[in-house]
Amino acid sequence: MKIVLALGGNALQSDPKDKSAESQLKTCKETAKSVVKLIEAGHQVSIVHGNGPQVGQILASIEAAYQADHNNTLFPFDVVGAFSQGYIGYHLQNAILEELNKKNIKKSVETVVTQVVVDKNDKGFQNPTKPIGSFYTKEEAEKLEKDKGYVMKEDAGRGYRRVVASPKPIDIVEKEAIKTMVNDGFVVIACGGGGIPVVRECDELVGVPAVIDKDFAAEKLAEILDADILLILTAVDRVCVNYNKPNQKELVEINLEEVDKYIEEGQFAPGSMLPKVEACKKFTESGENKTAIIASLKRANDALVGESGTKIVR
């Protein structure tokens, strides 16, 4: 089977109190075990990962340096996203290659710094809502708005933060290179953090300040690769309805009609389970015999045989 994996934050940083590079590499080594089990079972695996904590750390460091001395560069947010792709990709490919070598599986593992095209007219740009980076005073926020063109919003009484859009992905710039590597048997890590968001301006690709949801980016990659399965790995074994209520119910398999019903009922939290379910729905609709699964990282193999996870079918 050709599988696109979407790795959640728990696959990169298992301890929210320890965001060090050393901790991330240790977690990636554990994640690699689950990934390589899929490869060992004969599946062709491509990987998309999130970057929320990491991109926040990188941005905070850059902003702290700028606040200490305005001669330091405030790198554009698309560039910060590229930094995070290299940082996380390096750790993942290192860990996966090490695990492959232990199993005596000869495969190349490559990270692609990936640009993802978004529509400059996406409604998300009209009302940016995704907070990123450090907190600022009102005066500092106004200066950044004037000097840098940032959109700054007050955040729950804690100060002002920059906000950016979260547009939907419409294409992947490096798709032909990724397809070639996948078809040659490489394990490819691509669209990290949802991809570096770019818009087309005549013959140019121009980076924009935005955050693309990694689950939608994984779905787009799965379509482009003509994958059989989109496997979104998260912290829970199965999707639930009536979550944290006495009548909570685990979902084993749901069809598209049921997905729409649950979404309309507000069963899935925005910014958490909702984008995962919506991405799965989109992939399932993209062609015949397409399967989408949401499962936990440690039970990824079980999910493929129906012993764990939630499967979304037509």
C-alpha positions as semicolon CSV with decimal commas, in nm:
position;residue;x (nm);y (nm);z (nm)
1;M;0,000;0,000;0,000
2;K;0,109;0,356;-0,068
3;I;0,056;0,550;0,255
4;V;0,090;0,916;0,348
5;L;0,143;0,961;0,720
6;A;0,053;1,284;0,898
7;L;0,246;1,301;1,225
8;G;0,105;1,508;1,511
9;G;0,300;1,700;1,773
10;N;0,325;1,400;2,009
11;A;0,536;1,225;1,745
12;L;0,800;1,497;1,775
13;Q;0,784;1,625;2,134
14;S;0,632;1,386;2,385
15;D;0,710;1,603;2,689
16;P;0,546;1,948;2,662
17;K;0,778;2,077;2,936
18;D;1,094;1,977;2,751
19;K;1,116;2,141;2,409
20;S;1,490;2,091;2,367
21;A;1,647;1,959;2,049
22;E;1,778;1,662;2,247
23;S;1,427;1,573;2,365
24;Q;1,290;1,602;2,012
25;L;1,555;1,369;1,870
26;K;1,480;1,114;2,145
27;T;1,108;1,128;2,063
28;C;1,179;1,099;1,690
29;K;1,371;0,778;1,757
30;E;1,059;0,632;1,919
31;T;0,841;0,759;1,633
32;A;1,078;0,600;1,383
33;K;1,002;0,257;1,527
34;S;0,633;0,288;1,433
35;V;0,717;0,428;1,088
36;V;0,966;0,152;1,011
37;K;0,717;-0,116;1,119
38;L;0,493;0,004;0,836
39;I;0,785;-0,007;0,592
40;E;0,885;-0,352;0,718
41;A;0,530;-0,470;0,642
42;G;0,587;-0,375;0,278
43;H;0,415;-0,036;0,264
44;Q;0,551;0,265;0,073
45;V;0,551;0,547;0,330
46;S;0,571;0,924;0,286
47;I;0,558;1,158;0,584
48;V;0,412;1,499;0,665
49;H;0,475;1,645;1,011
50;G;0,351;1,938;1,216
51;N;0,576;2,216;1,344
52;G;0,368;2,415;1,593
53;P;0,597;2,412;1,898
54;Q;0,916;2,423;1,692
55;V;0,821;2,715;1,471
56;G;0,709;2,900;1,785
57;Q;1,045;2,838;1,950
58;I;1,239;2,953;1,645
59;L;1,026;3,264;1,609
60;A;1,048;3,348;1,980
61;S;1,429;3,326;1,964
62;I;1,439;3,554;1,662
63;E;1,200;3,801;1,824
64;A;1,395;3,800;2,152
65;A;1,714;3,881;1,961
66;Y;1,533;4,163;1,780
67;Q;1,394;4,305;2,103
68;A;1,743;4,301;2,255
69;D;1,894;4,473;1,951
70;H;1,690;4,603;1,657
71;N;1,992;4,549;1,432
72;N;1,916;4,176;1,451
73;T;1,700;4,048;1,167
74;L;1,330;3,969;1,207
75;F;1,313;3,691;0,951
76;P;0,986;3,663;0,751
77;F;0,751;3,395;0,878
78;D;0,778;3,185;0,561
79;V;1,155;3,170;0,616
80;V;1,099;3,063;0,978
81;G;0,879;2,782;0,844
82;A;1,165;2,673;0,618
83;F;1,399;2,671;0,920
84;S;1,158;2,436;1,100
85;Q;1,135;2,199;0,802
86;G;1,511;2,153;0,803
87;Y;1,532;2,115;1,181
88;I;1,253;1,859;1,215
89;G;1,329;1,681;0,888
90;Y;1,690;1,632;0,992
91;H;1,586;1,465;1,317
92;L;1,319;1,247;1,156
93;Q;1,532;1,128;0,865
94;N;1,822;1,058;1,100
95;A;1,601;0,852;1,333
96;I;1,420;0,663;1,054
97;L;1,745;0,579;0,874
98;E;1,896;0,451;1,200
99;E;1,593;0,226;1,259
100;L;1,598;0,101;0,899
101;N;1,964;0,011;0,937
102;K;1,887;-0,185;1,256
103;K;1,633;-0,387;1,055
104;N;1,878;-0,423;0,766
105;I;1,633;-0,247;0,532
106;K;1,814;-0,058;0,257
107;K;1,619;0,258;0,179
108;S;1,704;0,622;0,131
109;V;1,530;0,878;0,353
110;E;1,506;1,234;0,220
111;T;1,360;1,559;0,347
112;V;1,223;1,797;0,084
113;V;1,202;2,166;0,174
114;T;0,853;2,204;0,036
115;Q;0,662;2,506;-0,090
116;V;0,284;2,475;-0,085
117;V;0,076;2,704;-0,304
118;V;-0,220;2,885;-0,154
119;D;-0,473;3,121;-0,309
120;K;-0,391;3,485;-0,234
121;N;-0,768;3,545;-0,231
122;D;-0,832;3,273;0,029
123;K;-1,079;3,412;0,281
124;G;-0,832;3,335;0,559
125;F;-0,619;3,632;0,452
126;Q;-0,912;3,869;0,506
127;N;-0,929;3,789;0,877
128;P;-0,605;3,637;1,011
129;T;-0,666;3,449;1,338
130;K;-0,367;3,218;1,395
131;P;-0,150;3,362;1,677
132;I;0,226;3,316;1,642
133;G;0,536;3,428;1,828
134;S;0,594;3,645;2,132
135;F;0,373;3,878;2,336
136;Y;0,416;4,253;2,298
137;T;0,290;4,568;2,467
138;K;0,036;4,780;2,285
139;E;0,306;5,033;2,194
140;E;0,540;4,762;2,061
141;A;0,253;4,605;1,865
142;E;0,162;4,937;1,703
143;K;0,526;4,990;1,603
144;L;0,543;4,643;1,445
145;E;0,221;4,710;1,256
146;K;0,366;5,034;1,124
147;D;0,724;4,916;1,054
148;K;0,665;4,555;0,948
149;G;0,304;4,549;0,831
150;Y;0,212;4,284;1,087
151;V;-0,146;4,223;1,199
152;M;-0,142;4,235;1,580
153;K;-0,427;4,135;1,810
154;E;-0,475;4,142;2,186
155;D;-0,456;3,790;2,331
156;A;-0,672;3,723;2,640
157;G;-0,521;4,004;2,847
158;R;-0,168;3,867;2,811
159;G;-0,051;4,125;2,559
160;Y;-0,049;4,155;2,182
161;R;0,058;3,884;1,938
162;R;0,099;3,867;1,567
163;V;-0,175;3,676;1,384
164;V;-0,156;3,517;1,040
165;A;-0,396;3,344;0,802
166;S;-0,453;2,968;0,772
167;P;-0,535;2,916;0,402
168;K;-0,606;2,583;0,233
169;P;-0,335;2,425;0,016
170;I;-0,403;2,410;-0,358
171;D;-0,077;2,270;-0,500
172;I;0,271;2,150;-0,406
173;V;0,558;2,310;-0,595
174;E;0,803;2,021;-0,557
175;K;0,545;1,752;-0,640
176;E;0,730;1,607;-0,941
177;A;1,052;1,560;-0,743
178;I;0,856;1,402;-0,456
179;K;0,670;1,167;-0,693
180;T;0,997;1,060;-0,855
181;M;1,158;0,980;-0,520
182;V;0,851;0,794;-0,393
183;N;0,831;0,589;-0,714
184;D;1,201;0,504;-0,670
185;G;1,128;0,367;-0,323
186;F;1,254;0,656;-0,111
187;V;1,100;0,740;0,225
188;V;1,015;1,108;0,171
189;I;0,950;1,369;0,438
190;A;0,766;1,660;0,275
191;C;0,527;1,948;0,341
192;G;0,668;1,989;0,692
193;G;0,449;2,210;0,909
194;G;0,194;2,216;0,627
195;G;0,456;2,351;0,386
196;I;0,607;2,693;0,323
197;P;0,307;2,898;0,206
198;V;0,358;3,071;-0,129
199;V;0,134;3,246;-0,380
200;R;0,185;3,272;-0,755
201;E;0,260;3,624;-0,878
202;C;0,302;3,605;-1,258
203;D;0,614;3,388;-1,297
204;E;0,719;3,418;-0,933
205;L;0,648;3,225;-0,617
206;V;0,619;3,468;-0,327
207;G;0,626;3,356;0,037
208;V;0,339;3,478;0,253
209;P;0,288;3,491;0,632
210;A;0,049;3,203;0,693
211;V;0,010;2,864;0,862
212;I;-0,116;2,576;0,649
213;D;-0,277;2,297;0,848
214;K;-0,051;1,991;0,818
215;D;-0,348;1,752;0,786
216;F;-0,478;1,936;0,478
217;A;-0,124;1,944;0,335
218;A;-0,096;1,568;0,393
219;E;-0,428;1,519;0,218
220;K;-0,309;1,722;-0,082
221;L;0,014;1,519;-0,096
222;A;-0,182;1,192;-0,072
223;E;-0,395;1,299;-0,371
224;I;-0,089;1,398;-0,576
225;L;0,090;1,069;-0,498
226;D;-0,227;0,869;-0,570
227;A;-0,188;0,711;-0,228
228;D;-0,412;0,429;-0,114
229;I;-0,431;0,546;0,247
230;L;-0,411;0,876;0,431
231;L;-0,312;0,784;0,786
232;I;-0,337;1,071;1,036
233;L;-0,157;0,981;1,356
234;T;-0,243;1,160;1,677
235;A;-0,258;1,102;2,054
236;V;-0,581;0,899;2,067
237;D;-0,660;0,546;1,947
238;R;-0,996;0,641;1,799
239;V;-1,209;0,945;1,721
240;C;-1,495;0,993;1,967
241;V;-1,832;1,166;1,962
242;N;-1,978;1,319;2,280
243;Y;-1,616;1,353;2,389
244;N;-1,561;1,364;2,769
245;K;-1,933;1,309;2,833
246;P;-2,100;1,009;3,000
247;N;-2,225;0,893;2,659
248;Q;-1,885;0,920;2,487
249;K;-1,862;0,678;2,195
250;E;-1,559;0,557;1,999
251;L;-1,600;0,550;1,622
252;V;-1,459;0,243;1,445
253;E;-1,579;0,316;1,091
254;I;-1,790;0,602;0,958
255;N;-1,910;0,693;0,610
256;L;-1,919;1,038;0,453
257;E;-2,286;1,090;0,543
258;E;-2,208;1,024;0,908
259;V;-1,903;1,254;0,891
260;D;-2,122;1,540;0,768
261;K;-2,378;1,471;1,041
262;Y;-2,117;1,477;1,318
263;I;-1,954;1,792;1,182
264;E;-2,293;1,966;1,170
265;E;-2,352;1,864;1,532
266;G;-2,019;2,024;1,631
267;Q;-1,877;1,693;1,756
268;F;-1,519;1,775;1,654
269;A;-1,317;2,059;1,806
270;P;-1,191;2,326;1,563
271;G;-0,812;2,337;1,551
272;S;-0,795;1,984;1,693
273;M;-0,998;1,690;1,560
274;L;-1,208;1,885;1,306
275;P;-0,931;1,948;1,048
276;K;-0,825;1,583;1,073
277;V;-1,177;1,463;1,001
278;E;-1,224;1,718;0,721
279;A;-0,893;1,619;0,559
280;C;-0,993;1,252;0,577
281;K;-1,328;1,330;0,421
282;K;-1,164;1,518;0,133
283;F;-0,922;1,234;0,062
284;T;-1,197;0,970;0,072
285;E;-1,395;1,177;-0,179
286;S;-1,094;1,214;-0,411
287;G;-1,128;0,875;-0,583
288;E;-1,241;0,516;-0,571
289;N;-1,089;0,284;-0,311
290;K;-0,938;0,568;-0,108
291;T;-0,920;0,505;0,266
292;A;-0,853;0,757;0,542
293;I;-0,773;0,657;0,900
294;I;-0,719;0,853;1,221
295;A;-0,526;0,656;1,481
296;S;-0,259;0,674;1,749
297;L;0,107;0,661;1,657
298;K;0,179;0,346;1,858
299;R;-0,110;0,154;1,702
300;A;-0,059;0,258;1,341
301;N;-0,011;-0,100;1,220
302;D;-0,317;-0,217;1,414
303;A;-0,520;0,060;1,252
304;L;-0,439;-0,071;0,903
305;V;-0,602;-0,405;0,986
306;G;-0,902;-0,256;1,167
307;E;-0,791;-0,338;1,521
308;S;-0,758;0,030;1,618
309;G;-0,824;0,373;1,473
310;T;-1,124;0,529;1,301
311;K;-1,169;0,456;0,933
312;I;-1,351;0,703;0,704
313;V;-1,507;0,538;0,400
314;R;-1,746;0,635;0,124
